[in-house]
Amino acid sequence: MFGSVRQWFDPSQAGTTPDYRFSLANERTFLAWIRTGLALIAGGLACAQFLPPLPVDHLREIIAVLLLVLGALVALRAVDHWVRTERAMRLGADLPRSRFPAVLAVAVAAGAVVIMVAVLIQVF
């Protein structure tokens, strides 16, 4: 999943400099993913601190940890995708495909369903 970590710190090692507008668009996409990761981390911390105990033992802690892990994965995936895209633009290659947005959407939807069921169990 993750390319060479060394490339993360200098994606300009190969090829020619692309049009700056494309590099800036790639950077904006990277920053949007970082914001998503931070939001997931903030949600995990909020669950751990403010969510009342749920009817299933340790469900609150499990949700918090899953959100924190997902936030960390999103941040790592963001930098990896940014570097691979920048490198592809510099080499004139096809942009890298990514299924990660779909995986993230399914994970967030599944998490929402679990939380909704837990809340409904607690209410009724």
MOPAC internal coordinates of N, CA, C and O (Angstrom, degrees):
PM7 1SCF
backbone

  N    0.0000 0     0.00 0     0.00 0    0    0    0
  C    1.4487 1     0.00 0     0.00 0    1    0    0
  C    1.5221 1   110.85 1     0.00 0    2    1    0
  O    1.2310 1   120.39 1   135.42 1    3    2    1
  N    1.3124 1   116.86 1   -44.58 1    3    2    1
  C    1.4503 1   119.95 1  -176.33 1    5    3    2
  C    1.5181 1   109.85 1  -103.21 1    6    5    3
  O    1.2310 1   120.74 1   -49.82 1    7    6    5
  N    1.3465 1   116.19 1   130.18 1    7    6    5
  C    1.4576 1   120.99 1   177.50 1    9    7    6
  C    1.5192 1   110.03 1   -72.62 1   10    9    7
  O    1.2310 1   121.33 1    13.60 1   11   10    9
  N    1.2830 1   115.07 1  -166.40 1   11   10    9
  C    1.4560 1   119.73 1   179.42 1   13   11   10
  C    1.5285 1   109.70 1   -61.91 1   14   13   11
  O    1.2310 1   120.94 1   -54.59 1   15   14   13
  N    1.3084 1   115.82 1   125.41 1   15   14   13
  C    1.4694 1   120.62 1  -178.10 1   17   15   14
  C    1.5259 1   110.34 1   -62.46 1   18   17   15
  O    1.2310 1   119.93 1   149.97 1   19   18   17
  N    1.3112 1   117.74 1   -30.03 1   19   18   17
  C    1.4674 1   121.15 1   179.22 1   21   19   18
  C    1.5318 1   110.67 1   -59.13 1   22   21   19
  O    1.2310 1   120.41 1   143.57 1   23   22   21
  N    1.3353 1   116.82 1   -36.43 1   23   22   21
  C    1.4625 1   120.54 1   179.98 1   25   23   22
  C    1.5229 1   112.28 1   -67.21 1   26   25   23
  O    1.2310 1   120.22 1   157.27 1   27   26   25
  N    1.3324 1   117.19 1   -22.73 1   27   26   25
  C    1.4571 1   120.15 1  -178.94 1   29   27   26
  C    1.5243 1   111.27 1   -60.88 1   30   29   27
  O    1.2310 1   120.03 1   150.91 1   31   30   29
  N    1.3114 1   117.55 1   -29.09 1   31   30   29
  C    1.4560 1   120.65 1  -174.06 1   33   31   30
  C    1.5197 1   113.03 1   -95.02 1   34   33   31
  O    1.2310 1   120.01 1   171.55 1   35   34   33
  N    1.3233 1   117.58 1    -8.45 1   35   34   33
  C    1.4581 1   120.89 1   177.03 1   37   35   34
  C    1.5212 1   109.93 1  -156.66 1   38   37   35
  O    1.2310 1   120.42 1   -98.71 1   39   38   37
  N    1.3359 1   116.80 1    81.29 1   39   38   37
  C    1.4664 1   119.07 1  -178.53 1   41   39   38
  C    1.5248 1   113.36 1   -74.91 1   42   41   39
  O    1.2310 1   119.81 1   175.47 1   43   42   41
  N    1.3278 1   117.97 1    -4.53 1   43   42   41
  C    1.4620 1   120.68 1  -175.96 1   45   43   42
  C    1.5268 1   112.47 1   -91.01 1   46   45   43
  O    1.2310 1   119.87 1  -156.34 1   47   46   45
  N    1.3284 1   117.86 1    23.66 1   47   46   45
  C    1.4633 1   120.93 1  -176.61 1   49   47   46
  C    1.5293 1   113.21 1   -74.13 1   50   49   47
  O    1.2310 1   119.37 1   160.57 1   51   50   49
  N    1.3086 1   118.81 1   -19.43 1   51   50   49
  C    1.4583 1   120.21 1  -174.74 1   53   51   50
  C    1.5160 1   110.70 1  -132.27 1   54   53   51
  O    1.2310 1   121.10 1   -22.62 1   55   54   53
  N    1.3225 1   115.50 1   157.38 1   55   54   53
  C    1.4578 1   121.03 1   172.69 1   57   55   54
  C    1.5065 1   114.07 1    74.51 1   58   57   55
  O    1.2310 1   121.83 1    15.20 1   59   58   57
  N    1.3361 1   114.10 1  -164.80 1   59   58   57
  C    1.4635 1   121.31 1  -178.82 1   61   59   58
  C    1.5139 1   109.90 1  -110.27 1   62   61   59
  O    1.2310 1   121.17 1   -22.23 1   63   62   61
  N    1.3052 1   115.37 1   157.77 1   63   62   61
  C    1.4622 1   120.84 1  -178.99 1   65   63   62
  C    1.5265 1   109.82 1   -67.23 1   66   65   63
  O    1.2310 1   120.06 1   -55.77 1   67   66   65
  N    1.3406 1   117.50 1   124.23 1   67   66   65
  C    1.4670 1   119.92 1   178.68 1   69   67   66
  C    1.5363 1   110.23 1   -77.89 1   70   69   67
  O    1.2310 1   121.26 1    -8.30 1   71   70   69
  N    1.3132 1   115.19 1   171.70 1   71   70   69
  C    1.4583 1   120.72 1   173.67 1   73   71   70
  C    1.5212 1   108.23 1   -52.93 1   74   73   71
  O    1.2310 1   120.17 1   -50.04 1   75   74   73
  N    1.3139 1   117.29 1   129.96 1   75   74   73
  C    1.4624 1   120.79 1  -174.98 1   77   75   74
  C    1.5182 1   112.42 1   -59.15 1   78   77   75
  O    1.2310 1   119.75 1   151.73 1   79   78   77
  N    1.3243 1   118.07 1   -28.27 1   79   78   77
  C    1.4688 1   120.01 1   179.73 1   81   79   78
  C    1.5224 1   111.56 1   -62.65 1   82   81   79
  O    1.2310 1   120.29 1   143.22 1   83   82   81
  N    1.3388 1   117.05 1   -36.78 1   83   82   81
  C    1.4546 1   120.59 1   178.67 1   85   83   82
  C    1.5204 1   111.19 1   -70.65 1   86   85   83
  O    1.2310 1   120.89 1   140.36 1   87   86   85
  N    1.3272 1   115.90 1   -39.64 1   87   86   85
  C    1.4731 1   119.14 1   176.75 1   89   87   86
  C    1.5148 1   110.99 1   -64.04 1   90   89   87
  O    1.2310 1   120.35 1   139.53 1   91   90   89
  N    1.3288 1   116.93 1   -40.47 1   91   90   89
  C    1.4675 1   120.00 1   179.30 1   93   91   90
  C    1.5303 1   111.23 1   -68.23 1   94   93   91
  O    1.2310 1   120.12 1   142.38 1   95   94   93
  N    1.3341 1   117.37 1   -37.62 1   95   94   93
  C    1.4690 1   120.19 1   176.13 1   97   95   94
  C    1.5221 1   110.25 1   -64.07 1   98   97   95
  O    1.2310 1   120.20 1   140.00 1   99   98   97
  N    1.3287 1   117.22 1   -40.00 1   99   98   97
  C    1.4634 1   121.28 1   177.08 1  101   99   98
  C    1.5280 1   109.92 1   -62.88 1  102  101   99
  O    1.2310 1   120.58 1   139.40 1  103  102  101
  N    1.3177 1   116.49 1   -40.60 1  103  102  101
  C    1.4670 1   119.93 1   179.17 1  105  103  102
  C    1.5323 1   111.20 1   -66.56 1  106  105  103
  O    1.2310 1   120.02 1   141.20 1  107  106  105
  N    1.3349 1   117.56 1   -38.80 1  107  106  105
  C    1.4715 1   119.84 1   177.67 1  109  107  106
  C    1.5273 1   110.89 1   -63.30 1  110  109  107
  O    1.2310 1   120.51 1   140.44 1  111  110  109
  N    1.3198 1   116.64 1   -39.56 1  111  110  109
  C    1.4661 1   119.91 1   176.56 1  113  111  110
  C    1.5234 1   110.24 1   -62.60 1  114  113  111
  O    1.2310 1   120.56 1   135.98 1  115  114  113
  N    1.3308 1   116.53 1   -44.02 1  115  114  113
  C    1.4604 1   121.29 1   176.48 1  117  115  114
  C    1.5305 1   110.61 1   -56.52 1  118  117  115
  O    1.2310 1   120.39 1   132.81 1  119  118  117
  N    1.3210 1   116.87 1   -47.19 1  119  118  117
  C    1.4710 1   120.11 1  -178.94 1  121  119  118
  C    1.5262 1   111.68 1   -64.80 1  122  121  119
  O    1.2310 1   119.72 1   145.68 1  123  122  121
  N    1.3204 1   118.15 1   -34.32 1  123  122  121
  C    1.4680 1   120.52 1   176.16 1  125  123  122
  C    1.5204 1   110.51 1   -64.01 1  126  125  123
  O    1.2310 1   120.24 1   139.68 1  127  126  125
  N    1.3411 1   117.14 1   -40.32 1  127  126  125
  C    1.4643 1   120.22 1   177.33 1  129  127  126
  C    1.5227 1   111.03 1   -66.31 1  130  129  127
  O    1.2310 1   120.46 1   141.85 1  131  130  129
  N    1.3172 1   116.72 1   -38.15 1  131  130  129
  C    1.4695 1   120.14 1   177.75 1  133  131  130
  C    1.5284 1   109.63 1   -63.36 1  134  133  131
  O    1.2310 1   120.07 1   138.21 1  135  134  133
  N    1.3287 1   117.48 1   -41.79 1  135  134  133
  C    1.4758 1   119.88 1   176.82 1  137  135  134
  C    1.5258 1   110.88 1   -61.52 1  138  137  135
  O    1.2310 1   120.37 1   140.84 1  139  138  137
  N    1.3212 1   116.89 1   -39.16 1  139  138  137
  C    1.4589 1   120.19 1   177.49 1  141  139  138
  C    1.5261 1   110.60 1   -62.90 1  142  141  139
  O    1.2310 1   120.74 1   135.25 1  143  142  141
  N    1.3305 1   116.20 1   -44.75 1  143  142  141
  C    1.4653 1   119.95 1   177.13 1  145  143  142
  C    1.5184 1   112.27 1   -60.46 1  146  145  143
  O    1.2310 1   120.43 1   136.70 1  147  146  145
  N    1.3236 1   116.78 1   -43.30 1  147  146  145
  C    1.4714 1   120.02 1   178.22 1  149  147  146
  C    1.5287 1   111.33 1   -64.15 1  150  149  147
  O    1.2310 1   120.18 1   141.93 1  151  150  149
  N    1.3284 1   117.25 1   -38.07 1  151  150  149
  C    1.4635 1   120.20 1   178.48 1  153  151  150
  C    1.5266 1   110.76 1   -64.44 1  154  153  151
  O    1.2310 1   120.30 1   139.18 1  155  154  153
  N    1.3251 1   117.03 1   -40.82 1  155  154  153
  C    1.4690 1   119.97 1   177.92 1  157  155  154
  C    1.5231 1   110.74 1   -65.17 1  158  157  155
  O    1.2310 1   120.18 1   138.94 1  159  158  157
  N    1.3203 1   117.27 1   -41.06 1  159  158  157
  C    1.4596 1   121.02 1   177.44 1  161  159  158
  C    1.5281 1   110.76 1   -63.59 1  162  161  159
  O    1.2310 1   120.61 1   136.39 1  163  162  161
  N    1.3312 1   116.44 1   -43.61 1  163  162  161
  C    1.4678 1   119.93 1   177.61 1  165  163  162
  C    1.5313 1   110.65 1   -62.76 1  166  165  163
  O    1.2310 1   120.33 1   141.10 1  167  166  165
  N    1.3257 1   116.97 1   -38.90 1  167  166  165
  C    1.4617 1   120.46 1   176.99 1  169  167  166
  C    1.5210 1   111.77 1   -63.76 1  170  169  167
  O    1.2310 1   120.63 1   140.21 1  171  170  169
  N    1.3356 1   116.41 1   -39.79 1  171  170  169
  C    1.4617 1   120.14 1   177.32 1  173  171  170
  C    1.5233 1   111.82 1   -63.83 1  174  173  171
  O    1.2310 1   120.65 1   136.85 1  175  174  173
  N    1.3109 1   116.37 1   -43.15 1  175  174  173
  C    1.4740 1   119.73 1   177.45 1  177  175  174
  C    1.5275 1   111.10 1   -65.33 1  178  177  175
  O    1.2310 1   120.49 1   140.40 1  179  178  177
  N    1.3283 1   116.66 1   -39.60 1  179  178  177
  C    1.4628 1   120.33 1   178.42 1  181  179  178
  C    1.5263 1   111.16 1   -63.66 1  182  181  179
  O    1.2310 1   120.33 1   137.87 1  183  182  181
  N    1.3188 1   116.98 1   -42.13 1  183  182  181
  C    1.4728 1   120.02 1   177.15 1  185  183  182
  C    1.5179 1   110.84 1   -60.38 1  186  185  183
  O    1.2310 1   120.84 1   135.20 1  187  186  185
  N    1.3189 1   116.00 1   -44.80 1  187  186  185
  C    1.4640 1   119.91 1  -177.81 1  189  187  186
  C    1.5251 1   111.85 1   -65.18 1  190  189  187
  O    1.2310 1   120.24 1   146.43 1  191  190  189
  N    1.3206 1   117.15 1   -33.57 1  191  190  189
  C    1.4650 1   120.09 1  -173.99 1  193  191  190
  C    1.5268 1   114.26 1   -94.84 1  194  193  191
  O    1.2310 1   119.95 1   143.70 1  195  194  193
  N    1.3313 1   117.70 1   -36.30 1  195  194  193
  C    1.4563 1   119.83 1  -167.93 1  197  195  194
  C    1.5197 1   115.82 1  -116.71 1  198  197  195
  O    1.2310 1   119.37 1   163.36 1  199  198  197
  N    1.3156 1   118.80 1   -16.64 1  199  198  197
  C    1.4544 1   120.96 1  -179.72 1  201  199  198
  C    1.5278 1   108.82 1   -74.12 1  202  201  199
  O    1.2310 1   119.95 1   -50.94 1  203  202  201
  N    1.3273 1   117.70 1   129.06 1  203  202  201
  C    1.4615 1   118.24 1   178.81 1  205  203  202
  C    1.5290 1   110.33 1   -67.84 1  206  205  203
  O    1.2310 1   120.02 1   -19.28 1  207  206  205
  N    1.3136 1   117.57 1   160.72 1  207  206  205
  C    1.4707 1   119.41 1   177.46 1  209  207  206
  C    1.5312 1   110.50 1   -55.91 1  210  209  207
  O    1.2310 1   120.85 1   -43.41 1  211  210  209
  N    1.3128 1   115.97 1   136.59 1  211  210  209
  C    1.4600 1   121.38 1  -178.01 1  213  211  210
  C    1.5243 1   109.61 1   -97.32 1  214  213  211
  O    1.2310 1   120.09 1   -15.44 1  215  214  213
  N    1.3422 1   117.43 1   164.56 1  215  214  213
  C    1.4662 1   120.20 1  -175.26 1  217  215  214
  C    1.5308 1   114.48 1   -62.90 1  218  217  215
  O    1.2310 1   119.98 1   157.98 1  219  218  217
  N    1.3012 1   117.64 1   -22.02 1  219  218  217
  C    1.4587 1   121.25 1   178.06 1  221  219  218
  C    1.5278 1   107.47 1   -96.24 1  222  221  219
  O    1.2310 1   120.40 1   -49.48 1  223  222  221
  N    1.3353 1   116.84 1   130.52 1  223  222  221
  C    1.4628 1   120.49 1  -178.25 1  225  223  222
  C    1.5260 1   111.33 1   -56.17 1  226  225  223
  O    1.2310 1   121.21 1   -48.61 1  227  226  225
  N    1.2988 1   115.28 1   131.39 1  227  226  225
  C    1.4678 1   124.27 1   175.19 1  229  227  226
  C    1.5234 1   114.17 1    63.16 1  230  229  227
  O    1.2310 1   119.19 1  -166.13 1  231  230  229
  N    1.3304 1   119.16 1    13.87 1  231  230  229
  C    1.4619 1   120.60 1   179.13 1  233  231  230
  C    1.5302 1   110.70 1   -63.65 1  234  233  231
  O    1.2310 1   120.59 1   140.46 1  235  234  233
  N    1.3164 1   116.48 1   -39.54 1  235  234  233
  C    1.4656 1   120.64 1   178.99 1  237  235  234
  C    1.5307 1   110.02 1   -58.47 1  238  237  235
  O    1.2310 1   120.36 1   134.10 1  239  238  237
  N    1.3248 1   116.91 1   -45.90 1  239  238  237
  C    1.4580 1   120.71 1  -178.69 1  241  239  238
  C    1.5328 1   111.37 1   -68.02 1  242  241  239
  O    1.2310 1   120.67 1   142.63 1  243  242  241
  N    1.3319 1   116.33 1   -37.37 1  243  242  241
  C    1.4675 1   120.11 1   178.52 1  245  243  242
  C    1.5209 1   110.23 1   -63.65 1  246  245  243
  O    1.2310 1   120.23 1   135.21 1  247  246  245
  N    1.3229 1   117.16 1   -44.79 1  247  246  245
  C    1.4720 1   121.44 1   178.39 1  249  247  246
  C    1.5225 1   109.78 1   -61.40 1  250  249  247
  O    1.2310 1   120.40 1   135.17 1  251  250  249
  N    1.3244 1   116.84 1   -44.83 1  251  250  249
  C    1.4620 1   120.55 1  -179.35 1  253  251  250
  C    1.5294 1   111.17 1   -60.57 1  254  253  251
  O    1.2310 1   120.54 1   132.95 1  255  254  253
  N    1.3183 1   116.58 1   -47.05 1  255  254  253
  C    1.4659 1   120.17 1  -178.68 1  257  255  254
  C    1.5289 1   110.71 1   -65.28 1  258  257  255
  O    1.2310 1   120.09 1   139.02 1  259  258  257
  N    1.3300 1   117.44 1   -40.98 1  259  258  257
  C    1.4661 1   120.00 1   178.97 1  261  259  258
  C    1.5245 1   111.21 1   -62.18 1  262  261  259
  O    1.2310 1   120.38 1   138.67 1  263  262  261
  N    1.3329 1   116.88 1   -41.33 1  263  262  261
  C    1.4672 1   119.93 1   178.00 1  265  263  262
  C    1.5277 1   111.10 1   -65.22 1  266  265  263
  O    1.2310 1   120.27 1   139.37 1  267  266  265
  N    1.3233 1   117.08 1   -40.63 1  267  266  265
  C    1.4601 1   120.43 1   178.78 1  269  267  266
  C    1.5317 1   111.22 1   -64.28 1  270  269  267
  O    1.2310 1   120.58 1   135.84 1  271  270  269
  N    1.3230 1   116.50 1   -44.16 1  271  270  269
  C    1.4679 1   120.32 1   179.10 1  273  271  270
  C    1.5301 1   110.43 1   -64.87 1  274  273  271
  O    1.2310 1   120.54 1   136.92 1  275  274  273
  N    1.3221 1   116.58 1   -43.08 1  275  274  273
  C    1.4556 1   120.08 1   179.30 1  277  275  274
  C    1.5323 1   110.62 1   -62.48 1  278  277  275
  O    1.2310 1   120.23 1   139.38 1  279  278  277
  N    1.3253 1   117.17 1   -40.62 1  279  278  277
  C    1.4680 1   120.44 1   176.87 1  281  279  278
  C    1.5133 1   112.23 1   -61.09 1  282  281  279
  O    1.2310 1   120.46 1   138.28 1  283  282  281
  N    1.3235 1   116.73 1   -41.72 1  283  282  281
  C    1.4665 1   120.43 1   177.96 1  285  283  282
  C    1.5282 1   110.84 1   -65.44 1  286  285  283
  O    1.2310 1   120.31 1   138.01 1  287  286  285
  N    1.3260 1   117.02 1   -41.99 1  287  286  285
  C    1.4742 1   120.40 1   178.39 1  289  287  286
  C    1.5235 1   111.54 1   -63.19 1  290  289  287
  O    1.2310 1   120.39 1   140.00 1  291  290  289
  N    1.3185 1   116.86 1   -40.00 1  291  290  289
  C    1.4627 1   120.25 1   178.94 1  293  291  290
  C    1.5324 1   110.00 1   -62.77 1  294  293  291
  O    1.2310 1   120.20 1   136.99 1  295  294  293
  N    1.3186 1   117.22 1   -43.01 1  295  294  293
  C    1.4668 1   120.18 1   179.40 1  297  295  294
  C    1.5284 1   111.25 1   -62.73 1  298  297  295
  O    1.2310 1   120.38 1   135.50 1  299  298  297
  N    1.3283 1   116.87 1   -44.50 1  299  298  297
  C    1.4645 1   119.84 1   178.76 1  301  299  298
  C    1.5252 1   111.60 1   -65.87 1  302  301  299
  O    1.2310 1   120.85 1   139.27 1  303  302  301
  N    1.3085 1   115.99 1   -40.73 1  303  302  301
  C    1.4696 1   120.06 1   178.99 1  305  303  302
  C    1.5247 1   110.65 1   -65.61 1  306  305  303
  O    1.2310 1   120.23 1   145.41 1  307  306  305
  N    1.3287 1   117.16 1   -34.59 1  307  306  305
  C    1.4583 1   121.14 1   179.87 1  309  307  306
  C    1.5237 1   111.14 1   -61.56 1  310  309  307
  O    1.2310 1   120.49 1   131.86 1  311  310  309
  N    1.3098 1   116.67 1   -48.14 1  311  310  309
  C    1.4640 1   119.28 1  -178.40 1  313  311  310
  C    1.5253 1   110.76 1   -68.01 1  314  313  311
  O    1.2310 1   119.99 1   142.15 1  315  314  313
  N    1.3162 1   117.63 1   -37.85 1  315  314  313
  C    1.4567 1   120.47 1   178.57 1  317  315  314
  C    1.5258 1   110.56 1   -63.29 1  318  317  315
  O    1.2310 1   120.18 1   134.86 1  319  318  317
  N    1.3140 1   117.26 1   -45.14 1  319  318  317
  C    1.4689 1   120.59 1  -179.19 1  321  319  318
  C    1.5281 1   110.70 1   -66.96 1  322  321  319
  O    1.2310 1   120.43 1   140.22 1  323  322  321
  N    1.3231 1   116.79 1   -39.78 1  323  322  321
  C    1.4634 1   120.56 1   178.86 1  325  323  322
  C    1.5315 1   110.47 1   -58.88 1  326  325  323
  O    1.2310 1   120.46 1   133.02 1  327  326  325
  N    1.3298 1   116.73 1   -46.98 1  327  326  325
  C    1.4632 1   120.94 1  -178.91 1  329  327  326
  C    1.5241 1   111.00 1   -65.80 1  330  329  327
  O    1.2310 1   120.37 1   135.22 1  331  330  329
  N    1.3373 1   116.89 1   -44.78 1  331  330  329
  C    1.4700 1   119.27 1  -178.75 1  333  331  330
  C    1.5277 1   111.04 1   -64.21 1  334  333  331
  O    1.2310 1   120.21 1   142.68 1  335  334  333
  N    1.3322 1   117.20 1   -37.32 1  335  334  333
  C    1.4703 1   120.69 1   178.47 1  337  335  334
  C    1.5222 1   110.84 1   -68.89 1  338  337  335
  O    1.2310 1   120.40 1   135.37 1  339  338  337
  N    1.3243 1   116.84 1   -44.63 1  339  338  337
  C    1.4695 1   120.34 1   178.68 1  341  339  338
  C    1.5350 1   110.66 1   -60.39 1  342  341  339
  O    1.2310 1   120.83 1   137.08 1  343  342  341
  N    1.3144 1   116.02 1   -42.92 1  343  342  341
  C    1.4647 1   120.95 1  -179.81 1  345  343  342
  C    1.5328 1   110.22 1   -64.62 1  346  345  343
  O    1.2310 1   120.19 1   137.37 1  347  346  345
  N    1.3239 1   117.23 1   -42.63 1  347  346  345
  C    1.4712 1   120.26 1   178.93 1  349  347  346
  C    1.5265 1   110.65 1   -62.42 1  350  349  347
  O    1.2310 1   120.10 1   138.37 1  351  350  349
  N    1.3240 1   117.41 1   -41.63 1  351  350  349
  C    1.4634 1   119.80 1   178.76 1  353  351  350
  C    1.5301 1   110.37 1   -63.84 1  354  353  351
  O    1.2310 1   119.92 1   139.79 1  355  354  353
  N    1.3144 1   117.76 1   -40.21 1  355  354  353
  C    1.4671 1   121.54 1  -179.71 1  357  355  354
  C    1.5214 1   112.02 1   -67.20 1  358  357  355
  O    1.2310 1   120.31 1   148.69 1  359  358  357
  N    1.3204 1   117.01 1   -31.31 1  359  358  357
  C    1.4608 1   120.92 1  -178.42 1  361  359  358
  C    1.5206 1   113.18 1   -94.16 1  362  361  359
  O    1.2310 1   120.22 1   176.75 1  363  362  361
  N    1.3370 1   117.19 1    -3.25 1  363  362  361
  C    1.4584 1   120.93 1  -178.56 1  365  363  362
  C    1.5175 1   112.40 1    70.03 1  366  365  363
  O    1.2310 1   120.59 1  -154.60 1  367  366  365
  N    1.3258 1   116.47 1    25.40 1  367  366  365
  C    1.4691 1   121.48 1  -178.97 1  369  367  366
  C    1.5310 1   110.11 1   -94.52 1  370  369  367
  O    1.2310 1   121.41 1    -9.57 1  371  370  369
  N    1.3368 1   114.92 1   170.43 1  371  370  369
  C    1.4660 1   119.22 1   174.88 1  373  371  370
  C    1.5222 1   109.38 1   -63.54 1  374  373  371
  O    1.2310 1   121.02 1   -33.49 1  375  374  373
  N    1.3269 1   115.66 1   146.51 1  375  374  373
  C    1.4557 1   119.29 1   177.10 1  377  375  374
  C    1.5247 1   109.89 1   -68.55 1  378  377  375
  O    1.2310 1   120.08 1   -33.41 1  379  378  377
  N    1.3206 1   117.45 1   146.59 1  379  378  377
  C    1.4692 1   120.19 1  -177.83 1  381  379  378
  C    1.5188 1   111.15 1   -66.89 1  382  381  379
  O    1.2310 1   121.27 1   -39.30 1  383  382  381
  N    1.3266 1   115.17 1   140.70 1  383  382  381
  C    1.4656 1   120.66 1   175.07 1  385  383  382
  C    1.5141 1   108.55 1   -81.60 1  386  385  383
  O    1.2310 1   121.32 1   -27.75 1  387  386  385
  N    1.3179 1   115.07 1   152.25 1  387  386  385
  C    1.4558 1   118.42 1   178.81 1  389  387  386
  C    1.5185 1   109.80 1  -144.84 1  390  389  387
  O    1.2310 1   121.44 1   -50.90 1  391  390  389
  N    1.3206 1   114.85 1   129.10 1  391  390  389
  C    1.4624 1   120.78 1   173.99 1  393  391  390
  C    1.5257 1   110.61 1   -98.01 1  394  393  391
  O    1.2310 1   120.92 1   177.58 1  395  394  393
  N    1.3178 1   115.85 1    -2.42 1  395  394  393
  C    1.4565 1   119.98 1  -174.56 1  397  395  394
  C    1.5351 1   113.25 1   -59.60 1  398  397  395
  O    1.2310 1   118.43 1   139.35 1  399  398  397
  N    1.3479 1   120.59 1   -40.65 1  399  398  397
  C    1.4650 1   118.38 1   177.75 1  401  399  398
  C    1.5363 1   112.69 1   -57.67 1  402  401  399
  O    1.2310 1   120.08 1   140.12 1  403  402  401
  N    1.3286 1   117.45 1   -39.88 1  403  402  401
  C    1.4630 1   120.38 1   178.58 1  405  403  402
  C    1.5217 1   111.07 1   -67.98 1  406  405  403
  O    1.2310 1   120.14 1   138.87 1  407  406  405
  N    1.3301 1   117.34 1   -41.13 1  407  406  405
  C    1.4626 1   121.24 1   178.15 1  409  407  406
  C    1.5208 1   110.31 1   -62.94 1  410  409  407
  O    1.2310 1   120.61 1   136.14 1  411  410  409
  N    1.3230 1   116.44 1   -43.86 1  411  410  409
  C    1.4648 1   120.63 1   178.82 1  413  411  410
  C    1.5239 1   111.16 1   -62.52 1  414  413  411
  O    1.2310 1   120.21 1   137.15 1  415  414  413
  N    1.3272 1   117.21 1   -42.85 1  415  414  413
  C    1.4666 1   120.61 1   179.48 1  417  415  414
  C    1.5240 1   111.40 1   -61.61 1  418  417  415
  O    1.2310 1   120.34 1   137.17 1  419  418  417
  N    1.3244 1   116.95 1   -42.83 1  419  418  417
  C    1.4652 1   120.44 1   178.54 1  421  419  418
  C    1.5230 1   110.58 1   -65.43 1  422  421  419
  O    1.2310 1   120.17 1   138.61 1  423  422  421
  N    1.3281 1   117.27 1   -41.39 1  423  422  421
  C    1.4699 1   120.74 1   179.81 1  425  423  422
  C    1.5310 1   111.21 1   -64.19 1  426  425  423
  O    1.2310 1   120.30 1   137.34 1  427  426  425
  N    1.3149 1   117.04 1   -42.66 1  427  426  425
  C    1.4677 1   120.17 1   179.30 1  429  427  426
  C    1.5257 1   110.29 1   -66.67 1  430  429  427
  O    1.2310 1   119.96 1   137.95 1  431  430  429
  N    1.3347 1   117.68 1   -42.05 1  431  430  429
  C    1.4705 1   120.61 1   178.75 1  433  431  430
  C    1.5279 1   110.59 1   -63.79 1  434  433  431
  O    1.2310 1   120.12 1   137.89 1  435  434  433
  N    1.3187 1   117.38 1   -42.11 1  435  434  433
  C    1.4703 1   120.53 1   178.90 1  437  435  434
  C    1.5304 1   110.09 1   -64.25 1  438  437  435
  O    1.2310 1   120.43 1   138.57 1  439  438  437
  N    1.3176 1   116.78 1   -41.43 1  439  438  437
  C    1.4584 1   120.30 1   177.02 1  441  439  438
  C    1.5243 1   111.95 1   -61.96 1  442  441  439
  O    1.2310 1   120.58 1   139.88 1  443  442  441
  N    1.3147 1   116.51 1   -40.12 1  443  442  441
  C    1.4622 1   120.12 1   178.28 1  445  443  442
  C    1.5264 1   111.23 1   -63.61 1  446  445  443
  O    1.2310 1   120.66 1   140.34 1  447  446  445
  N    1.3239 1   116.35 1   -39.66 1  447  446  445
  C    1.4721 1   119.94 1   178.70 1  449  447  446
  C    1.5310 1   110.13 1   -64.88 1  450  449  447
  O    1.2310 1   120.07 1   136.65 1  451  450  449
  N    1.3244 1   117.47 1   -43.35 1  451  450  449
  C    1.4700 1   120.72 1   179.28 1  453  451  450
  C    1.5237 1   110.59 1   -61.43 1  454  453  451
  O    1.2310 1   120.52 1   134.80 1  455  454  453
  N    1.3132 1   116.61 1   -45.20 1  455  454  453
  C    1.4748 1   119.90 1   179.59 1  457  455  454
  C    1.5215 1   110.50 1   -64.90 1  458  457  455
  O    1.2310 1   120.21 1   139.07 1  459  458  457
  N    1.3293 1   117.21 1   -40.93 1  459  458  457
  C    1.4594 1   120.54 1   179.75 1  461  459  458
  C    1.5270 1   111.05 1   -62.45 1  462  461  459
  O    1.2310 1   120.22 1   136.91 1  463  462  461
  N    1.3213 1   117.19 1   -43.09 1  463  462  461
  C    1.4684 1   120.80 1   178.37 1  465  463  462
  C    1.5289 1   110.04 1   -63.33 1  466  465  463
  O    1.2310 1   120.53 1   136.81 1  467  466  465
  N    1.3311 1   116.59 1   -43.19 1  467  466  465
  C    1.4731 1   119.99 1   179.80 1  469  467  466
  C    1.5283 1   111.36 1   -61.97 1  470  469  467
  O    1.2310 1   120.45 1   138.66 1  471  470  469
  N    1.3094 1   116.75 1   -41.34 1  471  470  469
  C    1.4647 1   120.21 1   179.13 1  473  471  470
  C    1.5201 1   110.40 1   -66.65 1  474  473  471
  O    1.2310 1   120.17 1   137.55 1  475  474  473
  N    1.3320 1   117.28 1   -42.45 1  475  474  473
  C    1.4648 1   120.45 1  -179.84 1  477  475  474
  C    1.5290 1   110.92 1   -65.17 1  478  477  475
  O    1.2310 1   119.76 1   142.52 1  479  478  477
  N    1.3292 1   118.07 1   -37.48 1  479  478  477
  C    1.4655 1   121.04 1   176.77 1  481  479  478
  C    1.5220 1   109.81 1   -63.22 1  482  481  479
  O    1.2310 1   120.43 1   139.66 1  483  482  481
  N    1.3243 1   116.79 1   -40.34 1  483  482  481
  C    1.4502 1   120.40 1  -179.08 1  485  483  482
  C    1.5415 1   111.93 1   -69.05 1  486  485  483
  O    1.2310 1   120.42 1   144.48 1  487  486  485
  N    1.3286 1   116.80 1   -35.52 1  487  486  485
  C    1.4695 1   120.79 1  -178.71 1  489  487  486
  C    1.5260 1   110.76 1   -72.61 1  490  489  487
  O    1.2310 1   120.76 1   138.96 1  491  490  489
  N    1.3088 1   116.16 1   -41.04 1  491  490  489
  C    1.4626 1   118.94 1  -176.71 1  493  491  490
  C    1.4749 1   108.48 1   -96.38 1  494  493  491
  O    1.2310 1   120.10 1   180.00 1  495  494  493

